[in-house]
Amino acid sequence: MAAKEEILGILAGESGPMNRTVLGKRLGLPTSSFQNQLDRMEKQG
C-alpha cells in the first residue's frame, strides 16, 4: 500500500488531473492496492 504522503506528493507535482491507472504506474503498484485508500481520501475532501 502506498503512503498517503507519497500519493499526495505525486498528485501535487501534476499540472492537472491524473487517473488512477497513471497514478498506479507512477507508484509502481496495481490500482487495486490503493483503490480503497483513494476512496477514503476523496471522502475526507
Secondary structure, DSSP 4 states (H G I P E B T S, - for coil): ---HHHHHHHHHT-SS---HHHHHHHHTS-GGGTHHHHHHHHHH-
